[in-house]
Amino acid sequence: MIKPKRLQKGDKVAIVSLSRGMLGEEMFIHKFEIAKKRLEEYGLEVMAMPNALKGIEYLYQHPEARAQDLMDAFRDTEIKAVFNAIGGDDTIRLLPYIDFDVLRNNPKIFTGFSDSTTNHFMMHKAGIVSYYGLSVMNNIAEYVSINEYTKSAMEKMLFEPQDEFEIKCSDFCSYEKDKVWWKKENINQPTPRHTNTGYDILQGTGKVTGELFGGCIDVFPELLGTSLWPSLEDWKGKLLLIETSEVDMHEMVLSWFLRNLHAQGILHVINGIVVGKPAVEDKLERYKAVYKQVVGFEANLPDLPILYNVNVGHAYPIGVFPLGLQYEIDCDNKKFILLEKATE
């Protein structure tokens, strides 16, 4: 996997809207201004790609315009990072317009989560390390300030990479019920916080390592059977990243998705599973039972390590997780460690 270069003062970065075009709507454009100002505080030159602010209806009708922004941002050698605005539900519609040679020959930082899972699978197919998390509207433009957990992760992964980095569990959290709705009158309202419960090891002992890859499991069905879905051989030795969206997935549906991974043989070739903290509070305990049932009992893999309650994706706060790099799960000490520099 090709590792992009770190960000430095003076670098140009681009904002794209590859899924739902909310960022360009009048009621949300203030989120763009907040994010732009914060990135500029790092000495970055920030630009929105030509179609990024054209709004929900236009971008829904023109997936080729969304893809054009992504392709042009990667072709531009002056642009060093591409930040996706927000998720949605139809990024898969960009697939016919993606030139994987362009991505492969112009590696640069790409961030986003949720429906951006599809974009991360595009980067994986192109052989590029990408960075799960850090969407413009959710994270960079968080009201009041970027919370300290996310801000530190952004800096340690994208600006100041270390040879080895322990990703600790946040000591605070919030859930979907705590969400501060996006409107100007709430711009000074912070996200409520609760005490977090720390990492859980649902099963497994000792240490396992592997390249981290995956994303929002809600998106997986759109990827199955396409050229983006990795072969069984490609899943071999990976640490599978799974997180769930704010849609409040029923436990039965989660079990269906996990059974599909079992039926494909994926659960039998990976080295471990990394599970994001659910966005819906009452699913925190319920999902644990699903993983133990499907992975431990149905797939007969009671020793496959499962690290649970990780600050990734739709959890709050979230970190930044390079996909395609080597990590270690230390089950006995409940540690999760990135074993190499996140960026060059």
Solvent accessible surface area in square Angstrom, and as a share of the most:
residue,aa,sasa,rsa
1,M,93,0.41
2,I,71,0.36
3,K,37,0.16
4,P,2,0.01
5,K,155,0.65
6,R,78,0.28
7,L,3,0.02
8,Q,112,0.50
9,K,174,0.74
10,G,56,0.54
11,D,25,0.13
12,K,38,0.16
13,V,0,0.00
14,A,0,0.00
15,I,0,0.00
16,V,0,0.00
17,S,2,0.01
18,L,0,0.00
19,S,2,0.01
20,R,116,0.42
21,G,1,0.01
22,M,33,0.15
23,L,0,0.00
24,G,19,0.19
25,E,54,0.24
26,E,156,0.70
27,M,117,0.52
28,F,22,0.09
29,I,54,0.27
30,H,14,0.06
31,K,1,0.01
32,F,16,0.07
33,E,94,0.42
34,I,28,0.14
35,A,0,0.00
36,K,59,0.25
37,K,133,0.56
38,R,36,0.13
39,L,1,0.00
40,E,75,0.34
41,E,125,0.56
42,Y,51,0.19
43,G,23,0.22
44,L,7,0.04
45,E,95,0.43
46,V,12,0.07
47,M,61,0.27
48,A,28,0.22
49,M,12,0.05
50,P,97,0.61
51,N,17,0.08
52,A,0,0.00
53,L,59,0.29
54,K,100,0.42
55,G,6,0.05
56,I,43,0.22
57,E,106,0.48
58,Y,78,0.30
59,L,0,0.00
60,Y,130,0.49
61,Q,102,0.45
62,H,58,0.26
63,P,11,0.07
64,E,69,0.31
65,A,10,0.08
66,R,1,0.00
67,A,0,0.00
68,Q,88,0.39
69,D,3,0.01
70,L,0,0.00
71,M,6,0.03
72,D,50,0.26
73,A,0,0.00
74,F,0,0.00
75,R,112,0.41
76,D,49,0.25
77,T,102,0.59
78,E,107,0.48
79,I,2,0.01
80,K,83,0.35
81,A,0,0.00
82,V,0,0.00
83,F,1,0.00
84,N,0,0.00
85,A,0,0.00
86,I,18,0.09
87,G,9,0.08
88,G,37,0.35
89,D,106,0.55
90,D,21,0.11
91,T,0,0.00
92,I,35,0.18
93,R,83,0.30
94,L,0,0.00
95,L,37,0.18
96,P,107,0.67
97,Y,104,0.40
98,I,17,0.09
99,D,58,0.30
100,F,31,0.13
101,D,82,0.42
102,V,20,0.11
103,L,0,0.00
104,R,88,0.32
105,N,108,0.55
106,N,37,0.19
107,P,49,0.31
108,K,12,0.05
109,I,0,0.00
110,F,1,0.00
111,T,0,0.00
112,G,1,0.01
113,F,11,0.05
114,S,16,0.10
115,D,2,0.01
116,S,1,0.00
117,T,0,0.00
118,T,0,0.00
119,N,0,0.00
120,H,0,0.00
121,F,0,0.00
122,M,0,0.00
123,M,0,0.00
124,H,23,0.10
125,K,82,0.35
126,A,0,0.00
127,G,20,0.20
128,I,2,0.01
129,V,0,0.00
130,S,2,0.01
131,Y,0,0.00
132,Y,0,0.00
133,G,0,0.00
134,L,0,0.00
135,S,3,0.02
136,V,0,0.00
137,M,0,0.00
138,N,51,0.26
139,N,13,0.07
140,I,1,0.00
141,A,0,0.00
142,E,16,0.07
143,Y,12,0.05
144,V,83,0.48
145,S,59,0.38
146,I,13,0.07
147,N,7,0.03
148,E,100,0.45
149,Y,39,0.15
150,T,0,0.00
151,K,81,0.35
152,S,47,0.30
153,A,11,0.08
154,M,1,0.00
155,E,38,0.17
156,K,56,0.24
157,M,3,0.01
158,L,0,0.00
159,F,28,0.12
160,E,100,0.45
161,P,14,0.09
162,Q,71,0.32
163,D,102,0.53
164,E,101,0.45
165,F,41,0.17
166,E,59,0.26
167,I,9,0.05
168,K,135,0.57
169,C,29,0.18
170,S,5,0.03
171,D,114,0.59
172,F,20,0.08
173,C,1,0.00
174,S,5,0.03
175,Y,17,0.07
176,E,59,0.26
177,K,131,0.55
178,D,18,0.10
179,K,76,0.32
180,V,13,0.08
181,W,161,0.57
182,W,35,0.12
183,K,84,0.36
184,K,123,0.52
185,E,134,0.60
186,N,22,0.11
187,I,60,0.30
188,N,127,0.65
189,Q,84,0.37
190,P,83,0.52
191,T,28,0.16
192,P,60,0.38
193,R,112,0.41
194,H,73,0.33
195,T,120,0.70
196,N,14,0.07
197,T,93,0.54
198,G,22,0.21
199,Y,17,0.07
200,D,35,0.18
201,I,38,0.19
202,L,21,0.10
203,Q,24,0.10
204,G,18,0.18
205,T,110,0.64
206,G,26,0.25
207,K,128,0.54
208,V,32,0.18
209,T,56,0.33
210,G,4,0.04
211,E,48,0.21
212,L,0,0.00
213,F,2,0.01
214,G,0,0.00
215,G,0,0.00
216,C,1,0.01
217,I,0,0.00
218,D,42,0.22
219,V,11,0.06
220,F,7,0.03
221,P,61,0.38
222,E,66,0.30
223,L,0,0.00
224,L,62,0.31
225,G,85,0.82
226,T,41,0.24
227,S,71,0.46
228,L,4,0.02
229,W,31,0.11
230,P,14,0.09
231,S,68,0.44
232,L,81,0.40
233,E,126,0.57
234,D,52,0.27
235,W,1,0.00
236,K,131,0.55
237,G,24,0.23
238,K,15,0.06
239,L,0,0.00
240,L,0,0.00
241,L,0,0.00
242,I,0,0.00
243,E,2,0.01
244,T,9,0.05
245,S,10,0.07
246,E,79,0.35
247,V,113,0.65
248,D,66,0.34
249,M,17,0.08
250,H,107,0.48
251,E,37,0.17
252,M,106,0.47
253,V,43,0.24
254,L,0,0.00
255,S,9,0.06
256,W,132,0.46
257,F,42,0.17
258,L,0,0.00
259,R,90,0.33
260,N,57,0.29
261,L,3,0.01
262,H,55,0.25
263,A,87,0.67
264,Q,61,0.27
265,G,16,0.15
266,I,2,0.01
267,L,1,0.01
268,H,90,0.40
269,V,40,0.23
270,I,9,0.05
271,N,57,0.29
272,G,0,0.00
273,I,0,0.00
274,V,0,0.00
275,V,5,0.03
276,G,2,0.02
277,K,2,0.01
278,P,2,0.01
279,A,3,0.03
280,V,28,0.16
281,E,77,0.34
282,D,76,0.39
283,K,13,0.06
284,L,19,0.09
285,E,112,0.50
286,R,121,0.44
287,Y,7,0.03
288,K,31,0.13
289,A,62,0.48
290,V,11,0.06
291,Y,2,0.01
292,K,96,0.41
293,Q,85,0.38
294,V,0,0.00
295,V,0,0.00
296,G,11,0.11
297,F,161,0.67
298,E,56,0.25
299,A,4,0.03
300,N,117,0.60
301,L,39,0.19
302,P,74,0.46
303,D,116,0.60
304,L,18,0.09
305,P,8,0.05
306,I,0,0.00
307,L,0,0.00
308,Y,0,0.00
309,N,1,0.00
310,V,0,0.00
311,N,0,0.00
312,V,0,0.00
313,G,1,0.01
314,H,33,0.15
315,A,8,0.06
316,Y,39,0.15
317,P,0,0.00
318,I,3,0.01
319,G,3,0.02
320,V,2,0.01
321,F,1,0.00
322,P,0,0.00
323,L,3,0.01
324,G,4,0.04
325,L,6,0.03
326,Q,70,0.31
327,Y,0,0.00
328,E,25,0.11
329,I,0,0.00
330,D,7,0.04
331,C,7,0.04
332,D,100,0.52
333,N,93,0.48
334,K,102,0.43
335,K,81,0.34
336,F,0,0.00
337,I,23,0.12
338,L,1,0.01
339,L,58,0.29
340,E,49,0.22
341,K,69,0.29
342,A,2,0.01
343,T,0,0.00
344,E,97,0.43
